[in-house]
């Protein structure tokens, strides 16, 4: 390169040495300076033509402006960083979305006033709305225990007040088409399943796993008011009692005396359901010891349900003496010892007494002269119970002498001799009979005519009650009732709609004529199809 530069010096033009070039020329590469030196003056006599400038020449000669542009771009990127959270497909989205002007509290108030059916669609608007919508969720039924144990449940739904953990506490058999349904839960089982407590135990999560989940739930949702769970221990319930001071409603399955120590720490508990034994699923024991611990700890109980629990006179007496606010007591499929029924007289403020699916109520109650009464009792309900023992039923009616409402539903053994004992209760104003197939019209008449305050009567599915056996006295009573539903069988539909309306024969013929006209119109419409 240096040799070719010297030849140009000798033959054509003198070029200043490289050391004497100006600052801009010296900064160019050597090849570019050689190209620049080859340029000839634009004269007519010159044998060389001027070559048009290249893009590379212009680029390199204007390097300083390029540096200014690069520096300006760097300064712009530093001065206005882009937030990835604000990226959107719509330019100036923040100016179009006016809801960004609202605080979370205001937007929560607006979303809370919308119908529940719109909540799922509202949560699809944006991530902010989804987060706010999750804060409005109050009730949840857990299906996967891992969702709770990982912390995602409490992180997403921090304001839960009602949580059902029953289904999430069960382990389903994979790839199984057999679904075992219970009125409280359902689980997929294998073909080797047998209906006993040991077989169902394999489908329950271990107690320590349930306790860890309860600890996570209590720490993340301190405002819980109602919880339903199965298989917990005393430690898990203590965590709920310590962290959730507002807990008022608890449903506990597979309960025993030791677990009741943890429940006793829930001082504000008002509604409690204890399930000790379920035939074919699991078996646990709740005895007088557990009932006494419960009574001494939960003195604010208003509603108590004992299902599959053992006990005796002492346990029920402790509940009646300690739980002075108890207003509703439900006994379901109990395993109580003989003589426990008399302890109900210690529940002085009890207003509702229910028996559900009880094979026996009390095989050996106390003598009638030693039985007390429940002075505040207003409602007595018996559902799917065995009522064949007249001595037991008589003791029950003596205890419930002040009752105002009596309901019999699908009870076995409710014959005339047993039902006639209901005349002991003189203040009854509402009677409901459903599925009582052994009861006759004459017995019903003798009992309800003895009740001077009867106002409402409901009879459904009692096939031994006949319309033709209704006496004038009973018909007159029907006309004075405030509420009457008379459907002992399907043939009594018309009679039930007319009873108590004082419609005579003329009105009856008018209704019959209207019905015949409607049936004729219906038959004609079928012919055109």
C-alpha positions as MATLAB code, in Angstrom:
seq = 'XXXXXXXXXXXXXXXXXXXXXXXXXXXXXXXXXXXXXXXXXXXXXXXXXXXXXXXXXXXXXXXXXXXXXXXXXXXXXXXXXXXXXXXXXXXXXXXXXXXXXXXXXXXXXXXXXXXXXXXXXXXXXXXXXXXXXXXXXXXXXXXXXXXXXXXXXXXXXXXXXXXXXXXXXXXXXXXXXXXXXXXXXXXXXXXXXXXXXXXXXXXXXXXXXXXXXXXXXXXXXXXXXXXXXXXXXXXXXXXXXXXXXXXXXXXXXXXXXXXXXXXXXXXXXXXXXXXXXXXXXXXXXXXXXXXXXXXXXXXXXXXXXXXXXXXXXXXXXXXXXXXXXXXXXXXXXXXXXXXXXXXXXXXXXXXXXXXXXXXXXXXXXXXXXXXXXXXXXXXXXXXXXXXXXXXXXXXXXXXXXXXXXXXXXXXXXXXXXXXXXXXXXXXXXXXXXXXXXXXXXXXXXXXXXXXXXXXXXXXXXXXXXXXXXXXXXXXXXXXXXXXXXXXXXXXXXXXXXXXXXXXXXXXXXXXXXXXXXXXXXXXXXXXXX';
ca = [
       0.000    0.000    0.000;
       2.831    2.373    0.804;
       4.522    1.686   -2.599;
       1.396    2.625   -4.569;
       1.062    5.837   -2.539;
       4.607    6.891   -3.464;
       3.959    6.392   -7.196;
       1.088    8.788   -7.014;
       3.390   11.354   -5.429;
       5.894   11.194   -8.262;
       3.577   11.181  -11.267;
       0.363   13.066  -10.550;
      -0.221   14.978   -7.335;
       1.346   15.663   -4.074;
      -0.509   14.390   -1.120;
       0.324   15.438    2.372;
       1.803   12.691    4.481;
      -0.497   10.653    6.648;
       0.891   12.380    9.728;
      -0.328   15.759    8.397;
      -3.874   14.692    7.555;
      -6.631   16.252    9.507;
      -8.220   14.430   12.400;
     -11.142   13.108   10.397;
      -8.992   11.635    7.607;
      -6.578   10.077   10.048;
      -9.392    8.214   11.711;
     -10.349    6.441    8.499;
      -8.970    3.004    7.665;
      -6.023    2.789    5.350;
      -8.002    1.384    2.430;
     -10.468    4.233    2.624;
      -7.694    6.874    2.569;
      -6.241    5.294   -0.527;
      -9.594    5.461   -2.262;
      -9.959    9.097   -1.334;
      -6.524    9.918   -2.753;
      -7.445    8.441   -6.123;
     -10.100   11.058   -6.686;
      -9.225   13.545   -9.479;
     -10.333   17.118   -9.904;
     -13.411   17.584  -11.987;
     -11.855   19.226  -15.046;
     -12.693   18.674  -18.690;
      -9.126   17.878  -19.559;
      -8.794   15.232  -16.863;
      -8.758   11.728  -18.253;
     -10.480   10.434  -15.062;
     -14.181   10.740  -14.378;
     -15.458   11.424  -10.886;
     -16.813    8.253   -9.269;
     -20.164    8.652   -7.526;
     -19.920    8.462   -3.693;
     -20.544    5.152   -1.970;
     -22.861    4.484    0.947;
     -19.895    3.270    2.932;
     -18.131    6.611    2.407;
     -21.105    8.569    3.599;
     -21.594    6.224    6.550;
     -18.044    6.477    7.810;
     -17.647   10.183    7.095;
     -20.730   10.875    9.193;
     -19.707    8.696   12.102;
     -20.082   11.486   14.660;
     -23.816   12.038   13.984;
     -24.266    8.274   14.209;
     -22.679    8.285   17.641;
     -25.094   11.007   18.705;
     -28.043    8.892   17.540;
     -26.838    5.827   19.439;
     -26.278    7.903   22.562;
     -29.763    9.388   22.278;
     -31.305    5.925   21.961;
     -29.463    4.766   25.072;
     -30.597    7.805   27.030;
     -34.206    7.236   25.916;
     -34.107    3.619   26.986;
     -32.758    4.615   30.393;
     -35.170    7.466   30.930;
     -38.378    5.573   30.016;
     -38.057    1.865   30.847;
     -40.878   -0.340   29.658;
     -42.802   -2.207   32.285;
     -43.660   -5.713   31.037;
     -46.864   -5.652   33.083;
     -48.176   -2.709   31.088;
     -47.667   -4.293   27.692;
     -50.897   -4.612   25.787;
     -52.076   -5.153   22.260;
     -54.082   -1.940   22.423;
     -52.019    1.294   22.386;
     -52.756    3.729   25.196;
     -54.807    1.074   26.971;
     -54.426    2.902   30.269;
     -56.242    5.855   28.779;
     -59.083    3.663   27.464;
     -59.575    1.554   30.652;
     -61.283    3.969   33.012;
     -61.475    1.320   35.760;
     -57.771    1.901   36.427;
     -58.808    5.170   38.022;
     -60.702    3.223   40.717;
     -59.005    1.856   43.778;
     -59.305   -1.824   44.627;
     -61.754   -1.058   47.425;
     -64.124    0.862   45.145;
     -63.945   -1.762   42.407;
     -64.565   -4.525   44.947;
     -67.689   -2.724   46.128;
     -68.962   -2.508   42.550;
     -68.199   -6.148   41.720;
     -69.848   -7.331   44.929;
     -73.169   -5.796   43.855;
     -73.254   -7.743   40.571;
     -75.217  -11.021   40.331;
     -73.384  -14.234   41.193;
     -73.980  -15.539   37.665;
     -71.723  -12.790   36.268;
     -68.714  -13.522   38.442;
     -67.069  -16.067   36.153;
     -67.300  -13.771   33.145;
     -66.087  -10.751   35.107;
     -62.944  -12.594   36.147;
     -61.953  -12.985   32.471;
     -61.576   -9.241   31.866;
     -57.996   -8.951   33.142;
     -55.680  -10.249   35.850;
     -56.641   -7.462   38.207;
     -60.330   -8.321   37.966;
     -59.520  -12.005   38.469;
     -57.607  -11.196   41.644;
     -60.396   -8.962   42.930;
     -63.030  -11.553   42.067;
     -61.150  -14.205   44.056;
     -61.227  -11.899   47.064;
     -65.033  -11.938   46.870;
     -65.277  -15.741   47.073;
     -66.625  -16.769   50.469;
     -67.560  -20.454   50.060;
     -65.504  -23.268   48.521;
     -65.658  -27.058   48.239;
     -62.191  -28.606   48.029;
     -61.668  -31.516   45.632;
     -57.849  -31.746   45.611;
     -55.956  -31.705   48.907;
     -52.732  -30.702   47.152;
     -54.309  -27.368   46.237;
     -54.619  -26.614   49.954;
     -51.322  -28.066   51.125;
     -49.316  -26.141   48.501;
     -50.654  -22.816   49.786;
     -52.342  -21.891   46.515;
     -55.846  -22.017   48.008;
     -55.187  -19.479   50.753;
     -53.128  -17.293   48.420;
     -55.874  -17.079   45.832;
     -58.907  -17.034   48.158;
     -57.837  -15.214   51.342;
     -61.355  -14.189   52.436;
     -63.010  -17.599   52.650;
     -65.579  -18.087   55.402;
     -67.035  -21.504   54.478;
     -64.821  -24.442   53.411;
     -65.921  -28.041   52.766;
     -62.932  -30.412   52.979;
     -64.793  -33.741   52.893;
     -64.288  -34.633   49.222;
     -60.687  -33.419   49.218;
     -59.815  -35.701   52.146;
     -60.595  -38.862   50.160;
     -58.238  -40.794   47.893;
     -59.929  -41.998   44.716;
     -58.842  -45.097   42.838;
     -57.368  -44.138   39.468;
     -58.923  -45.504   36.273;
     -61.964  -46.783   38.146;
     -65.527  -46.509   36.894;
     -67.081  -47.434   40.260;
     -68.356  -44.402   42.157;
     -69.350  -44.859   45.789;
     -71.903  -42.232   46.774;
     -72.885  -41.224   50.262;
     -75.149  -38.380   51.271;
     -72.080  -36.533   52.550;
     -69.382  -37.424   49.976;
     -68.499  -39.613   46.984;
     -65.303  -41.467   46.038;
     -64.096  -43.690   43.186;
     -63.287  -47.195   44.412;
     -61.831  -50.367   42.956;
     -63.591  -53.666   42.371;
     -61.913  -55.170   45.477;
     -63.704  -52.762   47.832;
     -65.682  -54.332   50.678;
     -68.185  -52.471   52.851;
     -66.325  -52.333   56.150;
     -64.437  -49.712   58.102;
     -60.966  -51.130   57.391;
     -61.460  -51.095   53.619;
     -62.658  -47.490   53.578;
     -59.721  -46.420   55.757;
     -57.432  -46.845   52.733;
     -59.371  -44.122   50.924;
     -58.786  -41.529   53.677;
     -55.744  -39.269   53.861;
     -53.430  -39.874   56.841;
     -54.315  -37.784   59.913;
     -50.968  -35.944   59.903;
     -51.562  -34.808   56.309;
     -54.993  -33.476   57.232;
     -53.533  -31.663   60.259;
     -50.918  -29.903   58.095;
     -53.635  -28.835   55.695;
     -55.728  -27.455   58.551;
     -52.714  -25.497   59.810;
     -52.222  -23.967   56.354;
     -55.924  -23.153   56.098;
     -56.054  -21.564   59.544;
     -53.004  -19.373   58.870;
     -54.208  -18.209   55.460;
     -57.942  -17.774   56.169;
     -58.358  -16.470   59.727;
     -61.950  -15.356   59.052;
     -63.348  -18.870   58.708;
     -66.840  -19.348   60.101;
     -67.827  -22.821   58.856;
     -65.646  -25.879   58.185;
     -66.527  -29.483   57.276;
     -63.761  -32.094   57.555;
     -63.029  -35.763   58.225;
     -60.208  -37.632   59.925;
     -58.531  -34.760   61.784;
     -56.792  -35.084   65.141;
     -56.725  -32.927   68.239;
     -53.716  -30.922   66.974;
     -55.390  -29.982   63.706;
     -58.508  -28.742   65.467;
     -56.430  -26.788   67.984;
     -54.813  -24.871   65.121;
     -58.272  -23.949   63.856;
     -59.364  -22.873   67.323;
     -56.279  -20.706   67.876;
     -56.152  -18.943   64.500;
     -59.874  -18.753   63.627;
     -61.516  -17.059   66.583;
     -64.693  -16.430   64.552;
     -65.326  -20.128   63.829;
     -69.010  -20.759   64.545;
     -70.028  -23.849   62.546;
     -68.090  -27.124   62.512;
     -68.922  -30.476   60.909;
     -66.568  -33.249   61.945;
     -66.643  -36.820   60.633;
     -64.812  -39.808   62.108;
     -64.855  -38.123   65.488;
     -63.773  -39.597   68.841;
     -63.274  -38.496   72.433;
     -59.686  -37.302   71.900;
     -60.678  -35.081   68.994;
     -63.324  -33.433   71.169;
     -60.523  -31.968   73.293;
     -59.566  -29.808   70.331;
     -63.165  -28.844   69.603;
     -63.591  -27.697   73.199;
     -61.058  -24.928   72.482;
     -63.507  -23.310   70.012;
     -65.168  -21.034   72.526;
     -67.378  -19.231   69.991;
     -68.714  -22.393   68.371;
     -72.502  -22.277   67.936;
     -73.334  -25.074   65.459;
     -71.696  -28.489   65.750;
     -72.247  -31.774   63.912;
     -70.412  -34.854   65.173;
     -70.355  -38.085   63.146;
     -68.785  -40.958   65.042;
     -69.831  -44.095   63.178;
     -71.127  -44.682   59.642;
     -71.986  -48.269   58.765;
     -69.783  -49.587   55.983;
     -67.397  -46.615   55.990;
     -65.689  -45.884   59.298;
     -66.142  -46.405   63.013;
     -65.211  -44.041   65.849;
     -66.388  -43.799   69.424;
     -67.920  -40.766   71.096;
     -68.812  -41.578   74.690;
     -69.879  -39.707   77.810;
     -66.282  -38.584   78.342;
     -66.170  -36.768   75.025;
     -69.650  -35.290   75.483;
     -68.667  -33.940   78.905;
     -65.475  -32.359   77.527;
     -67.510  -30.841   74.720;
     -70.143  -29.448   77.092;
     -67.568  -27.787   79.334;
     -65.689  -26.166   76.438;
     -68.444  -25.122   74.007;
     -70.953  -23.414   76.263;
     -72.333  -21.213   73.475;
     -73.732  -24.066   71.407;
     -77.094  -23.299   69.832;
     -77.436  -26.312   67.524;
     -75.984  -29.777   68.115;
     -76.252  -32.915   65.971;
     -74.980  -36.271   67.205;
     -74.772  -38.954   64.513;
     -73.580  -42.477   65.242;
     -72.483  -41.487   68.749;
     -72.547  -43.446   71.962;
     -73.393  -42.021   75.342;
     -75.762  -42.286   78.229;
     -77.758  -40.268   80.721;
     -74.640  -38.527   82.121;
     -73.359  -37.234   78.778;
     -76.697  -35.743   77.716;
     -77.199  -34.299   81.198;
     -73.806  -32.540   81.011;
     -74.775  -30.972   77.702;
     -78.101  -29.789   79.095;
     -76.553  -28.259   82.205;
     -73.528  -26.576   80.551;
     -74.963  -25.518   77.176;
     -77.706  -23.239   78.419;
     -78.164  -21.659   74.959;
     -78.859  -24.970   73.175;
     -82.069  -24.647   71.126;
     -81.892  -27.545   68.640;
     -80.747  -31.115   69.236;
     -80.656  -33.810   66.532;
     -80.030  -37.485   67.313;
     -79.163  -39.595   64.233;
     -78.637  -43.369   64.241;
     -77.504  -43.256   67.860;
     -75.941  -45.982   69.992;
     -77.052  -44.556   73.336;
     -77.376  -46.697   76.429;
     -80.760  -47.428   77.939;
     -82.248  -44.725   80.133;
     -80.654  -41.761   78.362;
     -83.966  -40.223   77.226;
     -84.780  -38.773   80.656;
     -81.689  -36.530   80.500;
     -83.390  -34.370   77.867;
     -85.367  -32.660   80.624;
     -82.134  -30.862   81.627;
     -82.174  -29.010   78.286;
     -84.421  -26.286   79.611;
     -84.180  -23.971   76.580;
     -84.460  -26.672   73.919;
     -86.952  -25.706   71.191;
     -86.438  -28.361   68.492;
     -85.838  -32.084   68.979;
     -85.160  -34.340   65.974;
     -84.702  -38.093   65.657;
     -83.368  -39.361   62.305;
     -82.797  -42.999   61.237;
     -82.949  -44.337   64.782;
     -83.568  -48.074   65.058;
     -84.550  -47.469   68.644;
     -85.042  -44.383   70.755;
     -84.703  -45.810   74.272;
     -85.381  -49.462   74.977;
     -85.703  -48.942   78.721;
     -86.770  -45.420   79.628;
     -87.366  -44.271   83.173;
     -90.801  -44.777   84.736;
     -93.354  -42.161   83.780;
     -93.497  -40.640   87.269;
     -89.751  -39.888   87.183;
     -89.729  -38.300   83.763;
     -89.485  -34.561   83.475;
     -90.513  -32.338   80.569;
     -88.809  -29.941   78.189;
     -90.722  -26.745   79.017;
     -89.558  -24.676   76.028;
     -89.875  -27.413   73.383;
     -91.870  -26.366   70.309;
     -91.025  -28.883   67.563;
     -90.708  -32.675   67.549;
     -89.561  -34.314   64.285;
     -89.183  -38.049   63.687;
     -87.724  -39.173   60.327;
     -87.260  -42.827   59.337;
     -87.399  -44.116   62.900;
     -88.643  -47.366   64.421;
     -91.666  -46.574   66.609;
     -92.918  -50.065   67.483;
     -92.234  -49.795   71.226;
     -95.248  -48.134   72.862;
     -93.428  -47.608   76.154;
     -90.653  -45.633   74.477;
     -93.057  -43.510   72.424;
     -95.130  -42.720   75.499;
     -92.036  -41.579   77.417;
     -91.067  -39.396   74.457;
     -94.490  -37.715   74.318;
     -94.406  -37.099   78.081;
     -91.059  -35.313   77.706;
     -92.469  -33.313   74.774;
     -95.776  -32.475   76.425;
     -95.488  -28.755   75.578;
     -94.671  -29.298   71.895;
     -96.519  -27.243   69.251;
     -95.414  -29.017   66.072;
     -95.164  -32.762   65.387;
     -93.758  -34.274   62.174;
     -93.745  -37.989   61.277;
     -91.945  -38.917   58.053;
     -91.495  -42.491   56.797;
     -91.549  -43.980   60.293;
     -91.953  -47.736   60.747;
     -94.407  -49.144   63.261;
     -96.582  -46.028   63.576;
     -99.831  -47.880   64.117;
    -103.057  -46.631   65.642;
    -102.107  -47.664   69.183;
     -98.793  -45.813   68.944;
    -100.142  -42.670   67.294;
    -102.988  -42.378   69.798;
    -100.363  -41.612   72.470;
     -99.797  -38.258   70.753;
    -102.955  -36.999   72.459;
    -100.742  -36.463   75.533;
     -99.488  -33.318   73.803;
    -102.413  -30.915   74.204;
    -100.949  -27.777   72.591;
    -100.239  -29.091   69.089;
    -101.185  -26.675   66.286;
     -99.320  -28.316   63.365;
     -99.251  -31.989   62.339;
     -97.451  -33.496   59.345;
     -97.831  -37.143   58.325;
     -95.843  -38.520   55.391;
     -95.436  -42.165   54.477;
     -97.422  -43.439   57.477;
     -99.216  -46.292   55.739;
    -100.560  -48.058   58.876;
    -102.476  -45.116   60.274;
    -106.257  -45.125   59.735;
    -108.761  -42.300   59.431;
    -110.591  -43.088   62.678;
    -107.401  -42.893   64.753;
    -106.350  -39.645   63.081;
    -109.763  -38.156   63.790;
    -109.730  -39.113   67.466;
    -106.321  -37.505   68.012;
    -106.688  -34.220   66.130;
    -110.167  -33.591   67.530;
    -108.586  -33.655   70.997;
    -106.213  -30.866   69.969;
    -108.130  -27.660   70.508;
    -105.404  -25.445   69.004;
    -104.826  -27.358   65.740;
    -104.437  -24.970   62.788;
    -102.472  -26.818   60.102;
    -102.601  -30.380   58.798;
    -100.422  -32.021   56.168;
    -101.084  -35.598   55.039;
     -99.060  -37.119   52.160;
     -98.673  -40.752   51.125;
    -100.741  -42.385   53.885;
    -102.666  -44.975   51.902;
    -104.833  -46.209   54.801;
    -106.488  -42.801   55.128;
    -109.615  -42.806   52.945;
    -111.721  -39.892   51.761;
    -114.910  -41.882   52.232;
    -114.168  -42.401   55.930;
    -114.089  -38.693   56.755;
    -116.842  -37.967   59.281;
    -118.860  -34.718   59.402;
    -116.945  -33.661   62.541;
    -113.597  -34.130   60.786;
    -114.891  -32.381   57.674;
    -116.011  -29.454   59.806;
    -112.560  -29.294   61.364;
    -110.969  -29.254   57.907;
    -113.044  -26.220   56.971;
    -111.704  -24.270   59.958;
    -108.022  -25.034   59.399;
    -105.725  -22.254   58.205;
    -103.630  -24.688   56.170;
    -104.621  -28.095   54.804;
    -102.767  -30.436   52.463;
    -104.681  -33.691   52.039;
    -102.970  -36.145   49.685;
    -103.114  -39.592   51.306;
    -102.943  -41.081   47.781;
    -103.042  -39.947   44.156;
    -106.837  -40.241   44.015;
    -107.252  -37.466   46.581;
    -105.768  -34.636   44.496;
    -109.129  -33.006   43.754;
    -110.377  -33.470   47.297;
    -107.245  -31.831   48.732;
    -107.716  -28.765   46.544;
    -111.371  -28.416   47.560;
    -111.052  -29.255   51.263;
    -111.349  -26.305   53.580;
    -112.777  -23.961   50.937;
    -116.498  -24.422   51.852;
    -117.260  -25.362   48.262;
    -120.547  -27.316   48.117;
    -121.918  -29.674   45.537;
    -122.650  -26.913   43.044;
    -119.104  -25.620   43.163;
    -117.814  -29.145   42.890;
    -119.822  -29.751   39.705;
    -118.493  -26.459   38.289;
    -114.882  -27.496   38.919;
    -115.556  -30.932   37.449;
    -117.028  -29.327   34.310;
    -113.906  -27.163   33.879;
    -111.630  -30.181   34.279;
    -113.645  -32.212   31.752;
    -113.422  -29.325   29.249;
    -109.633  -29.137   29.670;
    -109.261  -32.887   29.196;
    -111.383  -32.763   26.020;
    -109.272  -29.908   24.651;
    -106.110  -31.886   25.451;
    -107.417  -34.995   23.630;
    -108.280  -32.913   20.550;
    -104.794  -31.399   20.515;
    -103.289  -34.888   20.532;
    -105.279  -35.792   17.409;
    -103.602  -32.974   15.455;
    -100.077  -34.167   16.277;
];
